[in-house]
Amino acid sequence: MADDQRIRRVRAYGVTPQNTPLSRFHGRMDPVRMNVEIVRVTLESGAEGVASNFTGYKGRSAGSIVREVEGLADRFTGSDAGRRAALTGQLLSEAGPGPRLAISLLDCAMWGAYAEGVGQPLYRLLGGYRERIPAQASVDAFDTIEEYLDIIRRSVALGYRSVKLHMKTDPDFDVELIRVVSEIYGDGKIRFMTDHEQQHTFDEALRIGEAMSTEPFDWFEAPLPDTDLDAYVELNHAVGVDIIPAGNLVVGLESWRGALERKAWSRLRFDALNGGGVTTAVKAMGLARAMEVPVEIQSYAFGPGQLVDLHIMLGMIGCTWFEHPVPSEHYDYPLRNPIALDAHGCVGASDRPGLGADMDWDDIEANAFATFDSAA
């Protein structure tokens, strides 16, 4: 192997961004403070790659990813980033569900470092399918119809042509909101998706799905627990809107293939940041193309995580929308050059090698509540 492609150093950081307010992804949850945990891989050449994911939510305790990276670092340091797929595949097969998050992030960071090392933006290394992709404004859950209409109006004014609503998950309220949105935006020029965070019973989901079976809704996300595939099969046959899962619990090629073959979902949904990294994402995109279904990659993340998923969407055919947290400035951290919406409602990546991320390492290192450095 080329010496300059060897992994020289692995670092990880946990930070609680101070400019990010409490988050609320459905109406049945209390607002939570999200942490960002960042993985940084440096090659012998000096090329670097980064990736990030949340903690502080869904049972992910603060510092858990940093600790997982520490436990895995010896397997990565000294390894050849040019053989990243083999290393990731071996670790995923050995590890089970335990450190999947850390393995996924380390894989993403390896891909970014390798792309920087060979002088290519990651999306071009992945195939360079396109330069830009339409973005959807992904907004928090609210308690009133007017609050939802206000954030929709503000998102459209910013230039978004699609809005994903994290729902209150009160069936009566949700059906009424769907009715109001259909009445105002029924011409279909602005597209909508709803996310229910796996909160409903089957009867509730059926009622909401039937209400969504008209313009301007593209999909009905996570109405049921992802693992209840039997219920998803029944629901998908009963309603006239596309059904997709949350994308966090049912992961891996065989699981995705099985669910799609059963027609539990209308589209494939996953996140490279927790579903096996870029290595697994490449295989997942191929699976979806072979099965002739669209892919909706989950990209609701802080800045580095958004960039990883964006490069995959740009590099390979199959995705329709980039999920962009709104207000976007709440989740730009720690990028100095965050993803920005253009005049056509699209987003693109830098042409700089790798991810093209301009990271504020001074702030990260000054404010980290947990750190790991393989060189220490």
Residue pairs with C-beta under 8 A, 6 or more apart in sequence:
1 80
1 82
1 83
2 80
2 82
3 44
4 43
4 44
4 45
4 117
5 43
5 44
5 45
5 80
5 81
5 82
5 114
5 117
6 43
6 44
6 78
6 79
6 80
6 81
7 41
7 42
7 43
7 44
7 76
7 77
7 78
7 79
7 80
7 81
7 110
7 113
8 42
8 43
8 44
8 77
8 375
9 41
9 42
9 77
9 373
9 374
9 375
10 39
10 40
10 41
10 42
10 69
10 73
10 76
10 77
10 106
10 372
10 373
10 374
11 39
11 40
11 42
11 371
11 372
11 373
11 374
11 375
12 37
12 38
12 39
12 40
12 65
12 66
12 69
12 70
12 370
12 371
12 372
13 37
13 38
13 40
13 66
13 364
13 365
13 368
13 370
13 371
14 35
14 36
14 37
14 38
14 55
14 62
14 63
14 65
14 66
14 368
14 369
14 370
14 371
15 35
15 36
15 37
15 38
15 333
15 334
15 363
15 364
15 367
15 368
15 369
16 33
16 34
16 35
16 36
16 56
16 62
16 367
16 369
17 34
17 36
17 302
17 333
17 334
18 367
19 329
19 330
19 333
20 33
20 34
20 302
20 330
20 331
20 333
21 330
22 31
22 32
22 33
23 31
23 32
23 33
23 34
23 57
23 140
24 30
24 31
24 32
24 140
24 141
24 166
25 57
25 140
25 141
25 166
25 195
25 197
26 141
26 166
26 167
26 168
26 169
26 195
26 196
26 197
26 199
27 141
27 142
27 143
27 167
27 168
27 169
27 170
27 173
28 169
28 199
29 141
29 197
32 56
32 57
33 56
34 54
34 55
34 56
34 57
34 302
35 54
35 55
35 56
35 62
35 369
36 52
36 53
36 54
36 55
36 302
36 304
36 305
36 333
36 334
37 52
37 53
37 54
37 55
37 63
37 64
37 65
37 66
37 105
37 370
38 50
38 51
38 52
38 304
38 334
38 364
39 50
39 51
39 52
39 65
39 69
39 102
39 105
39 106
39 108
39 109
40 48
40 49
40 50
40 109
41 48
41 49
41 50
41 76
41 81
41 106
41 109
41 110
41 112
41 113
42 48
42 113
43 81
43 113
43 114
43 117
45 117
47 113
47 114
47 116
47 117
47 353
47 354
48 112
48 113
48 116
48 354
49 108
49 109
49 110
49 111
49 112
49 113
49 114
49 115
49 116
49 354
49 355
50 109
50 112
50 304
50 355
50 357
50 359
51 104
51 105
51 106
51 108
51 109
51 112
51 273
51 304
51 305
51 308
52 105
52 273
52 301
52 302
52 303
52 304
52 305
53 60
53 65
53 101
53 104
53 105
53 273
53 274
53 301
53 305
54 60
54 301
54 302
55 61
55 62
55 63
55 64
55 65
56 62
58 248
60 101
62 369
62 370
63 369
63 370
64 101
65 101
65 102
65 105
66 370
66 371
66 372
67 370
67 372
68 98
68 99
68 101
68 102
69 102
69 105
69 106
69 372
70 372
71 99
71 102
72 91
72 99
72 102
72 103
72 106
73 372
73 374
74 374
75 87
75 91
76 87
76 106
76 110
76 374
77 374
79 87
81 110
81 113
81 114
81 117
82 114
84 107
84 110
84 111
84 114
84 279
85 279
87 107
87 110
88 103
88 106
88 107
88 110
88 276
88 277
88 279
88 280
89 279
91 103
92 100
92 103
92 276
92 280
95 103
100 251
100 274
100 275
100 276
101 273
101 274
103 276
103 277
104 272
104 273
104 274
104 275
104 276
104 277
104 280
105 273
105 277
106 277
107 276
107 277
107 278
107 279
107 280
108 272
108 273
108 277
108 278
108 308
110 277
111 122
111 125
111 277
111 278
111 279
111 308
112 122
112 308
112 354
112 355
112 357
113 354
114 125
115 121
115 122
115 124
115 125
115 353
115 354
115 355
116 353
116 354
116 355
117 353
117 354
118 125
118 353
119 353
120 353
121 311
121 349
121 350
121 351
121 352
121 353
121 354
121 355
121 356
122 278
122 308
122 311
122 315
122 349
122 354
122 355
123 129
123 310
123 311
123 312
123 314
123 315
123 349
124 315
125 315
126 278
126 282
126 311
126 312
126 314
126 315
126 316
127 315
127 316
127 317
128 314
128 315
129 314
129 315
129 316
129 317
130 314
131 314
131 348
132 314
132 342
132 344
132 346
132 347
132 348
133 310
133 313
133 314
133 319
133 321
133 322
133 346
133 347
133 348
134 161
134 162
134 320
134 321
134 322
134 345
134 346
135 160
135 162
135 321
135 322
135 323
135 324
135 341
135 345
135 346
135 347
136 160
136 162
136 163
136 164
136 191
136 193
136 321
136 322
136 323
136 324
137 151
137 155
137 158
137 160
137 162
137 163
137 164
137 324
137 326
138 163
138 164
138 166
138 195
138 300
138 323
138 324
138 325
138 326
139 148
139 151
139 152
139 155
139 163
139 164
139 165
139 166
139 326
140 166
141 166
141 167
141 168
141 169
142 148
142 151
142 168
143 168
145 173
145 176
145 177
145 180
148 165
148 177
148 181
149 180
149 184
151 163
151 326
152 163
152 165
152 181
152 185
152 190
155 163
155 326
156 163
156 190
158 326
158 341
159 341
159 342
159 343
159 344
159 345
160 190
160 324
160 326
160 341
160 345
161 189
161 190
161 191
161 345
162 190
162 191
162 192
162 193
162 218
162 321
162 345
163 190
163 191
163 192
163 193
164 192
164 193
164 194
164 195
164 221
164 323
165 177
165 181
165 192
165 193
165 194
165 195
166 195
166 197
167 174
167 177
167 194
167 195
167 196
167 197
168 174
168 177
169 196
169 197
169 199
169 200
171 200
171 204
171 207
171 208
174 194
174 196
174 208
174 211
175 207
175 208
175 211
178 194
178 208
178 211
178 212
178 217
179 211
181 192
181 216
182 214
182 215
182 216
182 217
185 192
185 215
185 216
186 214
186 215
186 216
187 215
187 216
188 215
188 216
189 216
190 216
191 216
191 217
191 218
192 216
192 217
192 218
193 217
193 218
193 219
193 220
193 221
194 208
194 212
194 217
194 219
194 220
194 221
195 221
195 222
195 246
196 205
196 208
196 220
196 221
196 222
196 223
197 222
197 246
198 222
198 223
198 224
198 225
198 226
198 246
199 223
200 208
200 223
200 224
202 224
202 231
202 234
202 235
204 223
205 220
205 223
205 224
205 231
205 235
206 235
206 238
206 239
208 220
208 223
209 220
209 223
209 235
209 238
209 239
209 241
209 243
210 238
210 239
210 240
212 220
212 239
212 241
213 239
213 240
213 241
214 240
217 241
218 241
218 242
218 320
219 241
219 242
219 243
219 244
219 266
219 267
219 296
220 239
220 241
220 242
220 243
220 244
221 244
221 245
221 246
221 269
222 244
222 245
222 246
222 247
223 235
223 243
224 231
224 232
224 235
225 249
226 245
226 246
226 247
226 248
226 249
226 250
227 249
227 250
229 250
229 258
229 259
229 262
229 264
232 243
232 245
232 259
232 264
232 265
233 262
233 263
233 264
235 243
236 243
236 263
236 264
236 265
236 266
237 263
242 266
242 267
243 264
243 265
243 266
244 265
244 266
244 267
244 268
244 269
244 296
245 259
245 264
245 265
245 269
246 269
246 298
247 269
247 270
247 271
247 275
247 296
247 298
248 271
248 274
248 298
250 256
250 259
251 270
251 274
251 275
251 276
252 275
252 276
252 280
253 280
253 283
253 284
253 287
256 268
256 270
256 284
256 287
257 287
257 291
259 265
260 268
260 287
260 288
260 291
260 293
261 291
265 293
266 293
267 288
267 293
267 294
267 295
267 296
268 284
268 287
268 288
268 291
268 293
268 294
268 295
268 296
269 295
269 296
269 297
269 298
270 281
270 284
270 295
270 297
270 298
271 297
271 298
271 299
271 301
271 309
272 278
272 280
272 281
272 297
272 308
272 309
272 312
273 301
273 305
273 308
273 309
275 281
275 284
278 308
278 312
281 297
281 312
282 312
282 316
284 295
285 295
285 312
285 316
285 317
285 318
288 294
288 295
288 318
289 317
289 318
294 318
294 319
294 320
295 318
295 319
296 319
296 320
296 321
296 323
297 309
297 312
297 313
297 319
297 323
298 309
298 323
299 305
299 306
299 309
299 310
299 313
299 322
299 323
299 324
300 323
300 325
300 331
301 309
301 325
301 331
302 331
302 332
302 333
302 334
303 331
303 332
303 333
303 334
303 335
303 338
303 339
303 357
304 334
304 335
304 355
304 357
304 359
306 324
306 325
306 331
306 339
307 335
307 339
307 349
307 355
307 356
307 357
308 355
309 322
310 322
310 339
310 347
310 348
310 349
311 349
311 355
312 319
313 319
313 322
314 348
314 349
322 347
324 339
324 341
324 347
325 331
328 338
328 339
328 340
328 341
329 338
332 338
332 339
333 360
334 359
334 360
334 361
334 363
334 364
335 357
335 358
335 359
335 360
336 358
336 359
336 360
337 350
337 356
337 357
337 358
339 347
339 349
340 347
341 347
342 348
349 355
349 356
350 356
365 371
